[in-house]
Every structure is written in structure tokens, then in C-alpha cells.
């Protein structure tokens, strides 16, 4: 993803934060064609989160499907996406 600031309508800026709100990363110039899964992976890497864990993206209490694109979900520029660690019972 291009992290340079841009004003193109095909690119948006997002803020992704950990579930507890302590740390966040601003992603600039994210293509609207990016999947939620791609955004989550990029944000997790920048936040230094364990990459072997799975994370759910949540926008305003709505869980986002990792296979959908930002455009399909009509995610607006300057949105804040929370990353919540997925818990699996074992």
C-alpha cells in the first residue's frame, strides 16, 4: 500500500487501532480496492502485533468481512477501524 498522502478519490486514509485503544496507526493512500484482510495485515504489521494471530476488523460495532473490499463496504476516508484479536477455543 502506498502510505504517501494523496487526494485521489480511489485512495483513502484510515486509522486502525488496537482493541484497547492504546496504539494506533494511520494508513495513508489506501486503495479502495484493498480487502479488509489486506488492511488488517498492514495495520497489524505497523502496530507490531503478533502476525500469527488472527484479527477481526470492527467499524462502529460492525464486524467487517476480511474478503470484502473497502469500496464494497463503502468505507469512508478518515474512518477508524478497531482490530480485535480473534479467540479460538482449543
C-alpha positions as CSV (number, residue, x, y, z in Angstrom):
1,X,0.0,0.0,0.0
2,X,1.1,3.5,-0.8
3,X,1.5,5.2,2.6
4,X,2.0,8.7,1.0
5,X,-0.7,11.3,1.4
6,X,-2.9,11.7,-1.6
7,X,-6.2,13.3,-2.6
8,X,-7.2,10.7,-5.2
9,X,-10.8,9.5,-4.9
10,X,-9.5,5.9,-5.4
11,X,-7.4,6.2,-2.3
12,X,-8.5,6.8,1.3
13,X,-6.8,7.4,4.6
14,X,-7.7,5.1,7.6
15,X,-6.9,4.9,11.3
16,X,-6.5,1.4,12.7
17,X,-6.2,0.9,16.4
18,X,-5.8,-1.9,18.8
19,X,-8.9,-3.1,20.6
20,X,-7.8,-1.4,23.8
21,X,-7.2,1.9,22.1
22,X,-3.6,2.3,23.4
23,X,-1.9,2.2,20.0
24,X,-3.0,3.2,16.5
25,X,-1.6,3.6,13.1
26,X,-2.7,6.0,10.3
27,X,-2.6,4.4,6.9
28,X,-2.5,7.0,4.1
29,X,-3.4,6.4,0.5
30,X,-5.0,3.0,0.9
31,X,-6.6,1.9,-2.4
32,X,-10.4,1.4,-2.2
33,X,-9.9,-1.9,-4.0
34,X,-7.9,-3.3,-0.9
35,X,-9.6,-6.0,1.0
36,X,-10.3,-5.6,4.7
37,X,-7.9,-8.6,5.3
38,X,-5.1,-6.7,3.5
39,X,-5.7,-3.6,5.6
40,X,-5.8,-5.6,8.8
41,X,-2.5,-7.3,7.9
42,X,-0.8,-4.0,7.1
43,X,-2.1,-2.4,10.3
44,X,-1.0,-5.4,12.4
45,X,2.5,-5.2,11.0
46,X,2.8,-1.5,11.7
47,X,1.5,-1.9,15.2
48,X,3.9,-4.8,15.9
49,X,1.1,-7.2,16.7
50,X,1.8,-10.9,16.6
51,X,1.3,-11.8,12.9
52,X,0.4,-15.5,13.7
53,X,-2.8,-14.3,15.4
54,X,-6.0,-13.5,13.6
55,X,-7.6,-10.1,13.9
56,X,-11.2,-9.1,13.3
57,X,-11.8,-5.6,11.9
58,X,-14.6,-3.7,13.5
59,X,-16.1,-0.4,12.3
60,X,-18.7,1.3,14.6
61,X,-19.6,-2.0,16.2
62,X,-19.9,-3.7,12.8
63,X,-17.6,-6.7,12.1
64,X,-16.1,-6.4,8.6
65,X,-15.6,-9.4,6.4
66,X,-11.9,-9.8,5.5
67,X,-12.8,-10.8,1.9
68,X,-14.7,-7.6,1.1
69,X,-13.0,-4.5,-0.3
70,X,-13.2,-1.1,1.3
71,X,-15.2,0.0,-1.8
72,X,-17.8,-2.8,-1.4
73,X,-18.3,-1.9,2.2
74,X,-18.4,1.8,1.4
75,X,-15.7,2.6,4.0
76,X,-15.2,6.4,4.0
77,X,-11.8,8.1,4.2
78,X,-10.7,9.0,7.7
79,X,-12.7,6.1,9.2
80,X,-11.4,4.3,12.3
81,X,-11.2,0.6,12.3
82,X,-10.6,-1.4,15.5
83,X,-8.5,-4.6,15.4
84,X,-9.8,-7.2,17.8
85,X,-7.9,-10.4,18.4
86,X,-9.9,-13.5,17.4
87,X,-10.2,-16.0,20.1
88,X,-10.3,-19.7,19.2
89,X,-11.3,-22.4,21.7
90,X,-8.9,-25.3,21.7
